[in-house]
Amino acid sequence: GGLQAQLSSNRLSIAEEPEEAGAEDEPTQELPTLAEEEEEVQDSEALALTGVPRLLRECGQDPDVELIPSMEAFLAEHTGRTLDEASKIGEGTFGEAFKSGGCVFKVIPIEGELEVNGEPQKEAEEVRAEVVIALELSRLSQEEGSGGAPNANVAPGFIGTRAVGVCQGRYPETLVARWETWDEENTSENDHPGMFPEGQLYAVFLFEDGGRDLERFQLRSFEEARSLLLQVVLTLAVGEEACEFEHRDLHWGNVLLRRCPERELRFMLRGVPITVTGTGMEAALIDFTLSRLRTSGGDVAFCNLAADPELFKGPKGDVQADTYRRMRSCTKGKWEGHAPRTNALWLHYLAHILLNQKEIPMTEEQKHELKTFRKTSTTYTCAADMLWDDLFTGLWVSQGSL
């Protein structure tokens, strides 16, 4: 389909489904055009020319740019807490990550003229695709749909999105102070957030707290490593089935793990309940910046990785860099299409990490099992097919035929 909003500097896009032959007279479902947005916006022509009103609507906010809240007001509304309890927990070129109470929030400066961390700020349209993906996947963690009917595809392994929104103003002083504390302890690679002016816009994502990332989490046994891989496989399989989902960036910083009371995990795939033996550890996938899916309205939200050639220039033999290059081969460089084999490639990566980067107590036989899985994982065409791998024998039960 033609891209409705592929801006020349954009990587993230939302492509509309092409019309079928003979469907000329039927109304096609399209995201609202910029012209329609502009009719609604009064007295703010400069902002109306951008995709900001459209992003506001996607976030469930009033599309009037005059009503954009401050970051303090938005966070207080959705966390029920003051920023005094917040602490910075991480960063990326996109912006900053903080934690407050039981949720984590990600702050991304958008639409401004200032370069941030050596990069141009993201445009609203770019962030809109990430918003769409986060909200679609968050729905897959719920057993019931919006109408109360049971969802045919459910995975607790998609991080829950509590809210997304656009905010405006200077960076809150409390968060600047938390940034400085983190900088003293960790030496930030990012620009000081006190630099942002009064009119600066931000996209803010609030997520459930999914625990620590795989890089920092200590796995205690082969059983935990096996459970982690199965939970990721099932989560991706549910995403593939529900919305043609591909994560496309599932490195060890984007898999969160937390310890919890030992309980069975319940998934639903194609309407069939699946139960996974509990190990007292639960996994959640995060960061859908590079992801691809088809929305319930039929549009494709994806990131055009061809616009970021640096991603494919990492050192040969580095498993993460090699995985990006393998993805490019299997998509043939066409990032809008659905190539679920990319999900299997990231399971190859995760198996490699568990074998080489994590200190996990394992017998030689268990190591051999994991190496066999790593080898066969590149032969699968999607995550769903990996459920029947020998590594997962006896770990899950389905109440019906898949």
NORQUILIN-V576759 format. One record per backbone hydrogen bond with DSSP energy under -0.5 kcal/mol. CO is the residue of the C=O (numbers start at 0). NH is the residue of the N-H. E is the energy in kcal/mol with one decimal. If there is no record, write none. Layout:
co:CO nh:NH e:E
co:CO nh:NH e:E
//
This chain:
co:1 nh:15 e:-0.9
co:4 nh:6 e:-1.3
co:6 nh:9 e:-2.1
co:10 nh:303 e:-4.9
co:12 nh:301 e:-2.5
co:13 nh:3 e:-0.7
co:13 nh:4 e:-0.6
co:14 nh:299 e:-3.5
co:19 nh:22 e:-1.9
co:22 nh:25 e:-1.1
co:27 nh:29 e:-0.7
co:32 nh:36 e:-1.9
co:33 nh:37 e:-2.5
co:34 nh:38 e:-1.3
co:35 nh:39 e:-0.7
co:36 nh:39 e:-1.3
co:36 nh:40 e:-0.9
co:37 nh:40 e:-0.6
co:39 nh:41 e:-0.6
co:43 nh:47 e:-2.6
co:44 nh:48 e:-1.6
co:46 nh:49 e:-1.7
co:46 nh:51 e:-0.6
co:50 nh:54 e:-2.2
co:51 nh:55 e:-2.8
co:52 nh:56 e:-2.1
co:53 nh:57 e:-2.0
co:54 nh:58 e:-1.8
co:55 nh:60 e:-3.0
co:56 nh:59 e:-1.5
co:62 nh:64 e:-0.6
co:63 nh:66 e:-2.0
co:64 nh:67 e:-1.0
co:68 nh:167 e:-2.1
co:69 nh:73 e:-2.3
co:70 nh:74 e:-2.7
co:71 nh:75 e:-2.4
co:72 nh:76 e:-2.0
co:73 nh:77 e:-1.7
co:74 nh:78 e:-2.4
co:75 nh:79 e:-1.7
co:81 nh:84 e:-1.1
co:82 nh:85 e:-1.9
co:86 nh:98 e:-2.9
co:89 nh:96 e:-2.5
co:91 nh:94 e:-0.8
co:94 nh:91 e:-2.3
co:95 nh:106 e:-2.8
co:96 nh:88 e:-2.7
co:96 nh:89 e:-1.6
co:97 nh:104 e:-2.7
co:98 nh:86 e:-2.1
co:99 nh:102 e:-1.9
co:101 nh:208 e:-1.4
co:102 nh:99 e:-2.8
co:103 nh:206 e:-3.3
co:104 nh:97 e:-3.0
co:105 nh:107 e:-0.5
co:105 nh:204 e:-2.2
co:106 nh:95 e:-1.7
co:106 nh:108 e:-0.5
co:107 nh:202 e:-2.9
co:108 nh:121 e:-0.8
co:109 nh:200 e:-0.8
co:115 nh:118 e:-1.7
co:118 nh:115 e:-3.2
co:121 nh:110 e:-2.7
co:122 nh:125 e:-0.6
co:122 nh:126 e:-1.9
co:123 nh:127 e:-2.1
co:124 nh:128 e:-1.1
co:125 nh:129 e:-0.9
co:126 nh:130 e:-2.3
co:127 nh:131 e:-2.6
co:128 nh:132 e:-2.3
co:129 nh:133 e:-2.6
co:130 nh:134 e:-2.4
co:131 nh:135 e:-2.4
co:132 nh:136 e:-2.5
co:133 nh:137 e:-2.0
co:134 nh:138 e:-1.4
co:135 nh:139 e:-0.7
co:136 nh:139 e:-0.8
co:137 nh:140 e:-1.3
co:138 nh:141 e:-1.5
co:139 nh:154 e:-2.8
co:142 nh:150 e:-2.4
co:144 nh:147 e:-1.8
co:148 nh:144 e:-3.5
co:151 nh:270 e:-3.2
co:153 nh:267 e:-2.3
co:154 nh:157 e:-1.2
co:156 nh:158 e:-0.6
co:156 nh:284 e:-3.1
co:159 nh:161 e:-0.7
co:159 nh:207 e:-2.4
co:162 nh:205 e:-3.2
co:164 nh:203 e:-3.2
co:165 nh:68 e:-0.5
co:166 nh:201 e:-2.3
co:171 nh:175 e:-2.1
co:172 nh:176 e:-2.4
co:173 nh:177 e:-2.0
co:174 nh:178 e:-2.3
co:175 nh:179 e:-2.2
co:176 nh:180 e:-2.1
co:177 nh:181 e:-2.2
co:178 nh:182 e:-2.4
co:179 nh:183 e:-2.2
co:180 nh:184 e:-1.5
co:181 nh:185 e:-2.8
co:182 nh:186 e:-2.5
co:191 nh:194 e:-1.6
co:192 nh:195 e:-1.3
co:196 nh:199 e:-1.6
co:199 nh:168 e:-2.2
co:200 nh:109 e:-2.4
co:201 nh:166 e:-2.4
co:201 nh:203 e:-0.5
co:202 nh:107 e:-2.7
co:203 nh:164 e:-2.1
co:204 nh:105 e:-2.4
co:204 nh:206 e:-0.5
co:205 nh:161 e:-2.4
co:205 nh:162 e:-1.4
co:206 nh:103 e:-2.3
co:207 nh:209 e:-0.9
co:211 nh:256 e:-3.2
co:212 nh:215 e:-1.3
co:212 nh:216 e:-1.4
co:216 nh:218 e:-0.8
co:220 nh:224 e:-1.8
co:221 nh:225 e:-2.8
co:222 nh:226 e:-2.3
co:223 nh:227 e:-2.5
co:224 nh:228 e:-2.1
co:225 nh:229 e:-2.3
co:226 nh:230 e:-2.8
co:227 nh:231 e:-2.1
co:228 nh:232 e:-2.6
co:229 nh:233 e:-2.9
co:230 nh:234 e:-2.2
co:231 nh:235 e:-2.5
co:232 nh:236 e:-2.5
co:233 nh:237 e:-2.5
co:234 nh:238 e:-2.0
co:235 nh:239 e:-2.8
co:236 nh:240 e:-2.3
co:237 nh:241 e:-2.7
co:238 nh:242 e:-2.5
co:238 nh:244 e:-1.6
co:239 nh:243 e:-1.7
co:242 nh:293 e:-2.9
co:245 nh:291 e:-2.2
co:248 nh:250 e:-1.6
co:250 nh:253 e:-2.7
co:251 nh:213 e:-0.7
co:251 nh:214 e:-1.4
co:253 nh:255 e:-0.5
co:253 nh:285 e:-2.2
co:254 nh:213 e:-2.0
co:255 nh:283 e:-2.3
co:256 nh:211 e:-2.1
co:257 nh:281 e:-2.6
co:264 nh:266 e:-0.5
co:264 nh:275 e:-2.7
co:266 nh:273 e:-2.7
co:267 nh:153 e:-2.2
co:268 nh:271 e:-1.9
co:270 nh:272 e:-0.6
co:271 nh:268 e:-2.4
co:272 nh:398 e:-2.7
co:273 nh:266 e:-3.0
co:274 nh:396 e:-2.3
co:275 nh:264 e:-2.2
co:279 nh:259 e:-1.7
co:281 nh:257 e:-1.9
co:283 nh:255 e:-3.3
co:284 nh:158 e:-1.6
co:287 nh:290 e:-0.9
co:291 nh:245 e:-2.3
co:292 nh:294 e:-0.5
co:292 nh:300 e:-2.6
co:294 nh:297 e:-2.2
co:298 nh:294 e:-3.2
co:298 nh:300 e:-0.6
co:299 nh:14 e:-3.7
co:299 nh:301 e:-0.5
co:300 nh:292 e:-2.4
co:301 nh:12 e:-3.2
co:301 nh:303 e:-0.5
co:302 nh:304 e:-1.6
co:303 nh:306 e:-1.8
co:304 nh:307 e:-2.0
co:307 nh:310 e:-1.8
co:308 nh:311 e:-1.6
co:309 nh:312 e:-1.9
co:314 nh:317 e:-1.7
co:316 nh:318 e:-0.6
co:317 nh:321 e:-3.0
co:318 nh:322 e:-1.6
co:319 nh:323 e:-1.8
co:320 nh:324 e:-1.8
co:321 nh:325 e:-2.5
co:322 nh:326 e:-2.4
co:323 nh:327 e:-2.1
co:324 nh:328 e:-1.9
co:325 nh:329 e:-2.4
co:326 nh:330 e:-2.1
co:327 nh:331 e:-0.8
co:327 nh:332 e:-1.4
co:330 nh:333 e:-1.9
co:332 nh:334 e:-0.8
co:333 nh:336 e:-0.5
co:336 nh:338 e:-0.6
co:338 nh:341 e:-2.5
co:339 nh:342 e:-1.4
co:339 nh:343 e:-0.9
co:340 nh:344 e:-2.0
co:341 nh:345 e:-1.4
co:342 nh:346 e:-1.1
co:343 nh:347 e:-1.7
co:344 nh:348 e:-1.9
co:345 nh:349 e:-2.4
co:346 nh:350 e:-2.4
co:347 nh:351 e:-2.2
co:348 nh:352 e:-2.4
co:349 nh:353 e:-2.5
co:350 nh:354 e:-1.8
co:351 nh:355 e:-2.3
co:352 nh:356 e:-3.0
co:352 nh:357 e:-1.0
co:357 nh:359 e:-1.1
co:360 nh:221 e:-0.6
co:362 nh:366 e:-2.4
co:363 nh:367 e:-2.3
co:364 nh:368 e:-2.1
co:365 nh:369 e:-2.2
co:366 nh:370 e:-2.5
co:367 nh:371 e:-2.4
co:368 nh:372 e:-2.1
co:369 nh:373 e:-2.4
co:370 nh:374 e:-2.2
co:371 nh:375 e:-2.5
co:372 nh:376 e:-2.3
co:373 nh:377 e:-0.6
co:374 nh:377 e:-0.6
co:375 nh:378 e:-2.1
co:375 nh:379 e:-0.5
co:376 nh:379 e:-0.8
co:382 nh:385 e:-1.5
co:383 nh:386 e:-1.2
co:384 nh:387 e:-0.9
co:385 nh:388 e:-2.1
co:388 nh:391 e:-1.8
co:389 nh:392 e:-1.5
co:391 nh:394 e:-2.3
co:391 nh:395 e:-0.5
co:394 nh:276 e:-2.6
co:396 nh:274 e:-3.0
co:397 nh:399 e:-0.9
//
